[in-house]
Amino acid sequence: MGFYTDVVLPFFYDTSMDSAKINEGRQSILNKITEDEILEIGFGTGINIKFYPENVKKIIGLDVNEGMLKQFNKKKLKNGIEIQSIHQDGEQLPFPEDTICGVTSTYTLCSIKNIESALSEIYRVLKPGGRYYFLEHGLADNLKTQKWQHRLNPIQKVWAGGCNLNRDIKSLINNAGFNFIELNNYYMKRDPKIVGYMYEGIAVK
């Protein structure tokens, strides 16, 4: 993919996305996972691992950026969770229909190119009644902020590895066929509103 994508972005992700402020949301949603095995879309450098509850025994971590997975492989884990990492995008999941108990993603839906295909795939592989746990930023709840999100989105996509500011996460998940068990929207404290409007919730197949 190139030096910036494979080296710079993983380093940036590991240093900027593992902050106390951001991790409050990670811990909030991941602590609600009840399954013992979970598929994580956009596994990245493994930041989420330390926030999974004790009932989680295995994580299947999928990421399109090989540099992210290489960064993860340098880490020494001590929590005993079995990790299976897969270098692949989220638009075509390598699992049969109705076989996955639970799926999670954090700060991932913003950067998947074909987001509709990815959410359709998440829905496909989940077992009936399976849960999708998500923490994502996206389209804000007021027109003024939305206008700036639309204006700055082309710039954001270039420097932030394809990250989009203006995706309506609620509508995208709902249109994929999911029903929401819970959904919380809020602005991340001290972040600019254009990047800090959050969608945190659980959807079910």
N, C-alpha and C positions, 0 to 999 in steps of 0.2 A: 504493500500500500504506500510505502514511502516513509522517510525518516520522521517527518512530523507526526504522521498517524501512528506509526509503530513505536516510536520512542518518546517524542515530546508529549503527545496526548496522554499516554499511560502515566507518565511522571506527573503531569498536571492534574490528572484525575486523582491520583493517589495522594497528592498534597493538598488539593483544594476541595475535594469532595468528601474528605474524611474529617470534617470539622464538627465541633460540639453542636453547633446550630443545626447543621444538616442532619446529624446523627440522631437528634431528637425525633425526627420524623421516621427515620429508619427503624429505630427501636420501637416506636409506637405501633407501626403496622406489622413488623415482623414478629413482635411478641404475641400477636394474635393467631399465629399459625398453629393449627392443631394436628396437622399431618406429620408423619414420621419421615416422609420422603417428599422433597420439593424440587420442582424444576424452576431455576432462576434464569430468566431471559435478560441478557445484558449483564452477565456476571462480572465483567470488568476485571478489576484486580483483587476481587474478593473482599471488599470492604464490609459487605453485609454479614459475613460469616459470624462475627463476634456478637451479632444481635439476634441470632436465631435461638429460640427457646430449647431447653434440654430435650424435648420430645423429638426434635428433628435429628435423625440419625444419618441421613444421606442428602446431599445436594447435587443435583445435576446442573452444572453451570455452563451456560451456552453464551458464547460471545463471538461476534464477527471479526473483532480486532485481535489478531494473534499477539500483538505487542502487549495488550492488556493481560492475556493469559500467561505470557512469559513473565510479566511483572509479578503476577500472582504466584507462579511456580518458584520464585525466589524466596518467598516467605516461608517461615517455619510455623506450622499450626500446632497447637497443643490442646485443642478442645475435643479431639477424638471423632469429629464428624467425618464421614466418608465423603470425599469430593471426587466427582467425575466431571472433568472439564471437556467441553466440546467446542472446537473452532468451527463455527457456522453462524450464518445470519438467522434471524428469527422469522423469516418469511416462509420457510419450508422446514418444519420441524421433523426430525428423523425418528418419529415415534408413531405407532399405530393409533387409530382412532379409539377414543374412550379408554386410555390406558394410564393416564397421569392423574394422581390424586389431588395435587395442588401446584399452582404456578405463582411465581411472584416476579415483579419487576420494580426497580426503583431508578428514577432518572434515566429511563431507557426509551420510552415511547416517543420522546422528542426527536430521536436521531435515526429511527428505523425508516428507510426510504419508503417502502410500501407498507404503511402502517395498517391499512385495512387487511392486507394479506396476513400480516403477523397476528393480528387479533383473531382473525378467522382460524388460523392455525392453533392458537392457544385454546380457542373454543373447541376445535376438533379433537385435540388430543386429551382434553380433560374428560374424566369420567362424569357421567350424569350426577349432578349434585356437587361436582368438584369446584373448588374455590380458587379465584384469582385475586391475589393480594397485590395492591399497587400503591406506589407513591410517585407521583409524576407532577411536573410543572407544565403549565400550558396557558391557554387563552384566559385572560382575566375577566372579571365580572363587570367591568365598566367600559364604556365606549372610548373614553379618552386614552386609557391604557392600551386598549385593543388597537387603536390607530397607530400608536408607537410600536407595538409589537409587530404589526404588519409592515411598517416602514423599515424597521431594523432587522427583520427576519433574514433577508438575503446576506447581510453582513455577519449575523450570528452564525449562519450555516457554514460560512467559509472558515471562520477562525475557531469554531467550536466543534469541528468534526461532524457537521451535518445536523447539529442541534437546531430544532425549530422552536420559536417562541410562542407561536400562535395556534397550536393544535387544541381543538375542543375535546379534551380527553373524555369527558362524560359522554358526549354524543358518540364518539368513536367506539367506546366500550359497549355502550347500549346498542348501537347499530350492528355490532358483531353477534348479538343474540343474548348477551348476558343480562341478568337481573341483579340489581344492587341490593346487597344486604345492609351495607352502610356506605356513606360517602360524606367526607368532610372537606370543605373548601376553606382555604385561609391564605393570607399573605405571610410569607416567611419574614420573620423579624429582621430588620436592618438590611434586607435585600431590596434592590430596585423593584418596583412593582412589575416591570415588564418581564422579569425573570423569576419572580418570587411568588406567583399565584399557584397554589398547590392543590392537587387532587389526591386525597388519601382515602382509600376505601377497600372494600371487599365486594367482589361480584361473583355470582354463582351461575353455573351452567344448568 
